Amino acid sequence: MALFQGLIAAPFTPMHEDGSLHLGMIPRYYAFLKHNGVHGAFICGSTGEGVSLSLDEKKRVIDAWGACASDDDDFAVMPLVGGTSLEDCRNLARHAEAAGMDAVSFTAPFYFKPADARALADCCIEVGAAVPDMPFYYYHIPVLTGVGTSMIDLLQAIDGRMPSFVGIKYTHEDFMDYLSCIHFAEGRYNMLWGRDENMLPALSLGAPGAVGSTYNYAAPLYLDLMAAFASGDLASARSLQQQSIDMIRLLGKYGGIATGKAFMRMLGMDCGKFRLPVRNMTDDKYELFIRDVKNVGFESFCSSPLPAMQTEGV
């Protein structure tokens, strides 16, 4: 089964002013990511507001990305199929397969939570059984799900029981657990790193790829960081990681996850606003935000707009 490698963006779901899906923007979004050296997309996740979309809306987003990328061997797309209703997850996974997605991802049920690693493994197996030929990833993000099961325990509970289980999108700061997962079963599982501000230490532990929201609008920064690390230039890699941290601090300063859409707006990729209950930036705050963005040197490492000739027809 093909594994995800390199830089994978977690795209925002484009919205119209009234909060409805702006699916017509997705072909241009896909071209924009490709233009900036991104190798794939993790759609309908946290950044993509998957939990705020209806089942039908998620299917439509999957179809839109599939229409762009299903025949592109150099760009992989994986949707998050959900977490609360296993029946909806199975339904969406089958739809993802039909739409030509490269893999599916699943996160823990976060209302009735699995009591332990064995129960979590059982949930993965039940959802994965709907698409046994698709690579299946677990999405570990305990800060949002409230499910803090260690991932080494999950791998031990699922190993040998689910052939399609190929890895984990690891969005947590437990480097001890993460390294244990990388070494488990002689490195059998594809451990994708999910904390942009900690990419460098994850690379030092052997991360094969990374999935994140800031790769949407600052891909060159992270590609340079990865190249510096690979060449042994740790001084440059550390400096680039600090630039990433300075940029990411602005997310917290201006309200959190919705701030990412403000970065995209600056690059001419206006994805609209986040849906409630996420709070969006006010126009007054946006002016202050632009000033702070310039102060961290964003223009020196941000993703570049599409050339005019590539925007025609998308």
C-alpha positions, 0 to 999 in steps of 0.5 A: 500500500502506498504510504504518505511521505513528505509535506502534506497540507491539511486544507481549509474547507472553502466557504462562501460568505453565507457559510455554504461550501465553495467547492468551485475553489478546490481545483485552484486550491489543489493547483496552489498546493502543487505549485508550492511543493506540497505532496498531498492533502488531508481533507475534512480534518480539524483544519477542514472543519470536518466535525462542522460539516454534514455527512452530505457536505463531506461527501461533496468535498471528497468528490471535489478533491477526487475530481482534481487529484484522483489521477495524480500519482504525485499527489495523495488525498486522504479524508478524515471519515469522522469519529462519533458515529461508526455507521457514518464513518463506514458510509463515508469511507465507502464514498471515499473509495469510490471517489478515488481517495488514496487512504482514509483516516479515523479518529476516536469517538469523542462523546462515548469514548473508547475505554482503552486501546483494545476498544479503540482498535475495535473501532478502527477495525469495524470502520476499516472493514467497510473498505478493506483494500484502502490504507487506513490511518488513525488520527491521534489528536487528544487535545480535541478528542479527549482520548489520550490512549498511547499510540504504542498501546494502539499499535500493540492492540491492532497489530496482526488484526487489521491488514489495511492499518498502515499508520498514524497521523500523530498530533501530540507532543509525546515524543517518547510514545512517538519514537516507540511507534516508529520502532514498533514491529521493525518500523512497519507503520507510517508515522506522520507527524502532526505538530508543525511547530515541532517538525524538527525534533520529529525529523530527528526521530525519523518522521517520514512525513508531516501533516499540518495546517501551516503547510497551506500557506508557508510550505517553502519554510518547511521544505527548506527546514526539511532540506537543511535537516537532511543535509546536516545543517542543524543551525539553519534547521533550528532557525527555520523552526523558530521562524515557524514558531514565531508565525504559529504564535500569531494563531494563538494571538488572533483567536486560534484555528480560524486565523489560518484562513486569514493567512490564506486570504493574504495570499489571494486564497480567500477560503471564507470564514469558519463555522460556529462555534469557532470565532473568526477574526474581526476586520479591525483585528485583521489590520493588526494581524497584517502588521504582525505577519509582516514583522515575522518576515512572512513574505520571505517564506510564504507560499507563492501565488499561482502564476496567472496562466495556471489560474485560468479555468480553475 
